[in-house]
């Protein structure tokens, strides 16, 4: 499930279709995902705990500062709901079918 959450989080934040996101299978407590822009791999890391997820660029910092958006997720039957809440109180929700992740 860690890989599906990671794909859905990056898809939601970056606006990339889940089918275009690949997951590197590493033995870590976070998932590494990437997608291609031209010939360049854009790589991110995603860590999930409970119903919260944190992301960052691979080799960069985690996006967990208090002034940054927070990411939560919830599995509802065969779907995964990703919610991004911004510091101004606004919220963006994206729903993904588990089989598409």
Secondary structure, DSSP 8 states (H G I E B T S, - for coil): -HHHHHHHHHHHHH---GGG-EEE--SSSSEEEEEEETTEEEEEEEEEETTEEEEEETTS-BS--TTS-EEEEEEETTEEEEEEE-TTS-EEEEEEEGGG-
